[in-house]
Amino acid sequence: VTLANDIPDQTTISFTVAITDGTTNWNASLQITVAAPEISISNYYITNDNNSNGNLDPGESGKIVFDVTNTGSCSGIYSAFLSESSDPDNYISLGTTSITDITILPNATFSFSFNITASDLAPIATPIGLTLDVDINSLIFETSNINLVIGEIPVYLISDQGTYEVCSGLFYDSGGKTGQYSNSENYTITFLTPADKD
């Protein structure tokens, strides 16, 4: 029996078996359940940054880590490859971009860790596109696309009012992330991209 390279874990395959001794025939139905590794990529996080605040700030070096879990029912040989998908101003540089031949057992997690440095010229809240490609035995593939934000993501409340030049941020009503806004509020806030000021 030959199975497809990307057959999902726990797939049930049914067979009909015919046996004969030349005189008598026997028929039987068989089922087998496939055990295969699977890929689950968790959200990334930053460690070993210079000020240990969990953000990659301008001028800092650190490690960007992706937790990859084998959610299948047999072990596999995993490899991970990190690349830039969007960094037009070259605000980051990557050190190691590939980690290969890592055995991950069923329901186990391995932390793929890559060296990364942000330019001291990078504006706060600049989004950088990164792509992580993970494969198992060069047969099963999964991709994670993320936006790494340089520095701590700024938070803006509509009640702050005014005009702000931003690349990204979190925007809330006057109650913030968890609070409530009041009735009959009337605020105006304006956001500009860096290109808008020229």
C-alpha positions as YAML, in Angstrom:
chain: A
units: angstrom
residues:
- id: 1
  name: VAL
  ca: [0.00, 0.00, 0.00]
- id: 2
  name: THR
  ca: [1.38, 3.41, -0.97]
- id: 3
  name: LEU
  ca: [-0.06, 6.49, 0.70]
- id: 4
  name: ALA
  ca: [0.00, 10.10, -0.49]
- id: 5
  name: ASN
  ca: [2.72, 12.23, 1.08]
- id: 6
  name: ASP
  ca: [0.23, 14.68, 2.57]
- id: 7
  name: ILE
  ca: [-2.40, 12.24, 3.84]
- id: 8
  name: PRO
  ca: [-3.98, 13.70, 7.00]
- id: 9
  name: ASP
  ca: [-3.42, 12.12, 10.38]
- id: 10
  name: GLN
  ca: [-6.10, 9.64, 11.54]
- id: 11
  name: THR
  ca: [-7.44, 9.09, 8.02]
- id: 12
  name: THR
  ca: [-9.33, 5.79, 7.83]
- id: 13
  name: ILE
  ca: [-8.66, 3.64, 4.77]
- id: 14
  name: SER
  ca: [-10.96, 0.73, 3.88]
- id: 15
  name: PHE
  ca: [-9.90, -2.38, 1.96]
- id: 16
  name: THR
  ca: [-11.72, -5.33, 0.51]
- id: 17
  name: VAL
  ca: [-9.59, -8.47, 0.61]
- id: 18
  name: ALA
  ca: [-10.33, -11.49, -1.56]
- id: 19
  name: ILE
  ca: [-8.57, -14.77, -0.67]
- id: 20
  name: THR
  ca: [-8.82, -18.05, -2.56]
- id: 21
  name: ASP
  ca: [-7.18, -21.47, -2.41]
- id: 22
  name: GLY
  ca: [-8.32, -22.18, -5.94]
- id: 23
  name: THR
  ca: [-11.54, -23.77, -4.79]
- id: 24
  name: THR
  ca: [-12.96, -21.71, -1.97]
- id: 25
  name: ASN
  ca: [-13.11, -17.92, -1.86]
- id: 26
  name: TRP
  ca: [-13.06, -15.73, 1.23]
- id: 27
  name: ASN
  ca: [-13.86, -12.03, 1.28]
- id: 28
  name: ALA
  ca: [-13.07, -9.68, 4.12]
- id: 29
  name: SER
  ca: [-13.24, -5.94, 4.81]
- id: 30
  name: LEU
  ca: [-10.34, -4.29, 6.57]
- id: 31
  name: GLN
  ca: [-9.74, -0.79, 7.85]
- id: 32
  name: ILE
  ca: [-6.51, 0.89, 8.87]
- id: 33
  name: THR
  ca: [-6.04, 4.27, 10.51]
- id: 34
  name: VAL
  ca: [-3.14, 6.37, 9.30]
- id: 35
  name: ALA
  ca: [-0.69, 7.85, 11.81]
- id: 36
  name: ALA
  ca: [0.95, 10.99, 10.43]
- id: 37
  name: PRO
  ca: [2.65, 14.10, 11.84]
- id: 38
  name: GLU
  ca: [0.94, 17.49, 11.59]
- id: 39
  name: ILE
  ca: [2.06, 21.14, 11.85]
- id: 40
  name: SER
  ca: [0.62, 23.82, 14.12]
- id: 41
  name: ILE
  ca: [2.43, 27.18, 14.25]
- id: 42
  name: SER
  ca: [1.70, 29.39, 17.27]
- id: 43
  name: ASN
  ca: [2.04, 33.16, 17.43]
- id: 44
  name: TYR
  ca: [5.56, 34.53, 17.51]
- id: 45
  name: TYR
  ca: [7.22, 36.28, 20.45]
- id: 46
  name: ILE
  ca: [10.45, 38.21, 21.06]
- id: 47
  name: THR
  ca: [13.05, 37.11, 23.64]
- id: 48
  name: ASN
  ca: [16.60, 38.12, 24.58]
- id: 49
  name: ASP
  ca: [16.00, 41.71, 23.45]
- id: 50
  name: ASN
  ca: [18.40, 44.24, 24.96]
- id: 51
  name: ASN
  ca: [15.96, 45.80, 27.42]
- id: 52
  name: SER
  ca: [13.95, 42.59, 28.01]
- id: 53
  name: ASN
  ca: [10.57, 44.23, 27.37]
- id: 54
  name: GLY
  ca: [9.50, 41.64, 24.82]
- id: 55
  name: ASN
  ca: [9.50, 44.11, 21.93]
- id: 56
  name: LEU
  ca: [12.08, 44.57, 19.20]
- id: 57
  name: ASP
  ca: [12.83, 48.27, 19.63]
- id: 58
  name: PRO
  ca: [14.88, 50.40, 17.22]
- id: 59
  name: GLY
  ca: [18.58, 49.51, 17.49]
- id: 60
  name: GLU
  ca: [17.91, 46.30, 19.42]
- id: 61
  name: SER
  ca: [18.91, 42.71, 18.75]
- id: 62
  name: GLY
  ca: [17.04, 39.71, 20.00]
- id: 63
  name: LYS
  ca: [15.43, 36.46, 19.00]
- id: 64
  name: ILE
  ca: [12.10, 35.93, 17.30]
- id: 65
  name: VAL
  ca: [10.60, 32.61, 18.35]
- id: 66
  name: PHE
  ca: [7.87, 30.50, 16.77]
- id: 67
  name: ASP
  ca: [6.45, 27.55, 18.71]
- id: 68
  name: VAL
  ca: [5.69, 24.66, 16.36]
- id: 69
  name: THR
  ca: [3.62, 21.76, 17.68]
- id: 70
  name: ASN
  ca: [3.25, 18.29, 16.20]
- id: 71
  name: THR
  ca: [-0.49, 17.79, 16.54]
- id: 72
  name: GLY
  ca: [-0.32, 14.45, 14.74]
- id: 73
  name: SER
  ca: [0.03, 10.96, 16.15]
- id: 74
  name: CYS
  ca: [3.54, 10.06, 14.99]
- id: 75
  name: SER
  ca: [6.89, 11.84, 15.04]
- id: 76
  name: GLY
  ca: [8.34, 13.76, 12.10]
- id: 77
  name: ILE
  ca: [11.48, 15.56, 10.99]
- id: 78
  name: TYR
  ca: [10.72, 19.30, 10.93]
- id: 79
  name: SER
  ca: [12.56, 22.17, 9.25]
- id: 80
  name: ALA
  ca: [11.76, 25.90, 9.44]
- id: 81
  name: PHE
  ca: [12.81, 28.76, 7.17]
- id: 82
  name: LEU
  ca: [12.33, 32.46, 7.99]
- id: 83
  name: SER
  ca: [12.32, 35.18, 5.32]
- id: 84
  name: GLU
  ca: [11.33, 38.82, 4.91]
- id: 85
  name: SER
  ca: [8.21, 39.39, 2.84]
- id: 86
  name: SER
  ca: [8.01, 43.17, 3.32]
- id: 87
  name: ASP
  ca: [10.86, 45.40, 4.49]
- id: 88
  name: PRO
  ca: [11.39, 48.01, 1.77]
- id: 89
  name: ASP
  ca: [13.62, 50.22, 3.92]
- id: 90
  name: ASN
  ca: [15.76, 47.35, 5.26]
- id: 91
  name: TYR
  ca: [14.89, 48.13, 8.86]
- id: 92
  name: ILE
  ca: [15.63, 44.61, 10.08]
- id: 93
  name: SER
  ca: [18.34, 42.06, 9.45]
- id: 94
  name: LEU
  ca: [18.06, 38.33, 10.07]
- id: 95
  name: GLY
  ca: [20.87, 36.14, 11.31]
- id: 96
  name: THR
  ca: [20.02, 32.46, 11.12]
- id: 97
  name: THR
  ca: [17.22, 31.91, 8.63]
- id: 98
  name: SER
  ca: [16.95, 28.11, 8.62]
- id: 99
  name: ILE
  ca: [16.75, 25.42, 11.30]
- id: 100
  name: THR
  ca: [16.57, 21.90, 9.93]
- id: 101
  name: ASP
  ca: [16.18, 18.24, 10.89]
- id: 102
  name: ILE
  ca: [14.39, 18.68, 14.21]
- id: 103
  name: THR
  ca: [12.52, 15.60, 15.44]
- id: 104
  name: ILE
  ca: [9.23, 16.51, 17.12]
- id: 105
  name: LEU
  ca: [7.28, 13.78, 18.88]
- id: 106
  name: PRO
  ca: [3.47, 13.62, 18.86]
- id: 107
  name: ASN
  ca: [1.88, 16.44, 20.93]
- id: 108
  name: ALA
  ca: [5.32, 17.95, 21.56]
- id: 109
  name: THR
  ca: [6.41, 21.51, 20.78]
- id: 110
  name: PHE
  ca: [9.73, 22.85, 19.54]
- id: 111
  name: SER
  ca: [10.65, 26.54, 19.69]
- id: 112
  name: PHE
  ca: [12.29, 27.67, 16.47]
- id: 113
  name: SER
  ca: [14.43, 30.68, 17.42]
- id: 114
  name: PHE
  ca: [15.98, 33.11, 14.93]
- id: 115
  name: ASN
  ca: [18.37, 36.02, 15.54]
- id: 116
  name: ILE
  ca: [16.97, 39.39, 14.47]
- id: 117
  name: THR
  ca: [18.16, 43.01, 14.66]
- id: 118
  name: ALA
  ca: [16.22, 46.25, 14.15]
- id: 119
  name: SER
  ca: [17.92, 49.31, 12.68]
- id: 120
  name: ASP
  ca: [18.20, 52.30, 14.99]
- id: 121
  name: LEU
  ca: [16.65, 54.27, 12.11]
- id: 122
  name: ALA
  ca: [13.43, 52.23, 12.21]
- id: 123
  name: PRO
  ca: [10.45, 54.36, 13.30]
- id: 124
  name: ILE
  ca: [8.41, 53.10, 16.23]
- id: 125
  name: ALA
  ca: [5.40, 50.99, 15.11]
- id: 126
  name: THR
  ca: [6.86, 50.17, 11.69]
- id: 127
  name: PRO
  ca: [5.36, 46.84, 10.50]
- id: 128
  name: ILE
  ca: [7.78, 44.34, 8.95]
- id: 129
  name: GLY
  ca: [6.42, 41.39, 6.98]
- id: 130
  name: LEU
  ca: [7.96, 38.03, 7.81]
- id: 131
  name: THR
  ca: [7.18, 34.55, 6.50]
- id: 132
  name: LEU
  ca: [7.87, 31.28, 8.30]
- id: 133
  name: ASP
  ca: [7.79, 28.14, 6.17]
- id: 134
  name: VAL
  ca: [7.73, 24.80, 8.02]
- id: 135
  name: ASP
  ca: [7.95, 21.37, 6.45]
- id: 136
  name: ILE
  ca: [7.93, 17.79, 7.65]
- id: 137
  name: ASN
  ca: [10.33, 15.46, 5.84]
- id: 138
  name: SER
  ca: [10.05, 17.88, 2.86]
- id: 139
  name: LEU
  ca: [6.58, 16.38, 2.25]
- id: 140
  name: ILE
  ca: [4.10, 18.30, 4.42]
- id: 141
  name: PHE
  ca: [4.15, 22.10, 4.38]
- id: 142
  name: GLU
  ca: [2.69, 24.97, 6.40]
- id: 143
  name: THR
  ca: [3.26, 28.75, 6.18]
- id: 144
  name: SER
  ca: [2.76, 31.54, 8.71]
- id: 145
  name: ASN
  ca: [2.76, 35.19, 7.59]
- id: 146
  name: ILE
  ca: [3.16, 37.82, 10.31]
- id: 147
  name: ASN
  ca: [3.69, 41.54, 10.72]
- id: 148
  name: LEU
  ca: [6.43, 42.19, 13.25]
- id: 149
  name: VAL
  ca: [5.96, 45.68, 14.70]
- id: 150
  name: ILE
  ca: [9.10, 47.59, 15.64]
- id: 151
  name: GLY
  ca: [8.82, 48.81, 19.22]
- id: 152
  name: GLU
  ca: [5.70, 48.79, 21.36]
- id: 153
  name: ILE
  ca: [2.46, 49.23, 19.43]
- id: 154
  name: PRO
  ca: [1.06, 52.65, 20.35]
- id: 155
  name: VAL
  ca: [-2.47, 52.96, 21.70]
- id: 156
  name: TYR
  ca: [-4.76, 55.80, 20.63]
- id: 157
  name: LEU
  ca: [-8.09, 56.77, 22.20]
- id: 158
  name: ILE
  ca: [-10.51, 58.83, 20.14]
- id: 159
  name: SER
  ca: [-10.75, 61.13, 23.16]
- id: 160
  name: ASP
  ca: [-7.04, 61.96, 22.72]
- id: 161
  name: GLN
  ca: [-8.13, 64.01, 19.69]
- id: 162
  name: GLY
  ca: [-5.52, 65.79, 17.59]
- id: 163
  name: THR
  ca: [-3.51, 64.63, 14.57]
- id: 164
  name: TYR
  ca: [-1.05, 61.72, 14.63]
- id: 165
  name: GLU
  ca: [1.46, 60.47, 12.07]
- id: 166
  name: VAL
  ca: [1.51, 56.67, 12.45]
- id: 167
  name: CYS
  ca: [2.34, 53.46, 10.62]
- id: 168
  name: SER
  ca: [0.23, 51.28, 12.90]
- id: 169
  name: GLY
  ca: [-1.42, 51.29, 16.29]
- id: 170
  name: LEU
  ca: [-4.38, 50.22, 18.36]
- id: 171
  name: PHE
  ca: [-7.41, 52.53, 18.16]
- id: 172
  name: TYR
  ca: [-10.12, 52.51, 20.83]
- id: 173
  name: ASP
  ca: [-13.05, 54.61, 21.91]
- id: 174
  name: SER
  ca: [-12.70, 56.78, 25.02]
- id: 175
  name: GLY
  ca: [-13.16, 53.76, 27.27]
- id: 176
  name: GLY
  ca: [-9.98, 52.11, 26.05]
- id: 177
  name: LYS
  ca: [-9.59, 48.39, 25.53]
- id: 178
  name: THR
  ca: [-11.77, 47.29, 28.45]
- id: 179
  name: GLY
  ca: [-13.73, 50.38, 29.55]
- id: 180
  name: GLN
  ca: [-16.99, 51.94, 28.36]
- id: 181
  name: TYR
  ca: [-17.50, 55.15, 26.44]
- id: 182
  name: SER
  ca: [-19.99, 57.78, 27.59]
- id: 183
  name: ASN
  ca: [-23.19, 58.91, 25.93]
- id: 184
  name: SER
  ca: [-23.17, 61.92, 23.58]
- id: 185
  name: GLU
  ca: [-19.39, 62.01, 23.12]
- id: 186
  name: ASN
  ca: [-18.09, 64.06, 20.19]
- id: 187
  name: TYR
  ca: [-14.41, 63.72, 19.37]
- id: 188
  name: THR
  ca: [-12.31, 64.11, 16.25]
- id: 189
  name: ILE
  ca: [-8.97, 62.41, 15.74]
- id: 190
  name: THR
  ca: [-6.90, 62.37, 12.53]
- id: 191
  name: PHE
  ca: [-4.31, 59.79, 11.46]
- id: 192
  name: LEU
  ca: [-1.69, 60.46, 8.77]
- id: 193
  name: THR
  ca: [0.72, 58.05, 7.19]
- id: 194
  name: PRO
  ca: [4.35, 59.22, 6.94]
- id: 195
  name: ALA
  ca: [3.85, 59.88, 3.22]
- id: 196
  name: ASP
  ca: [0.94, 62.26, 3.92]
- id: 197
  name: LYS
  ca: [3.20, 64.90, 5.45]
- id: 198
  name: ASP
  ca: [5.22, 65.40, 2.25]
...
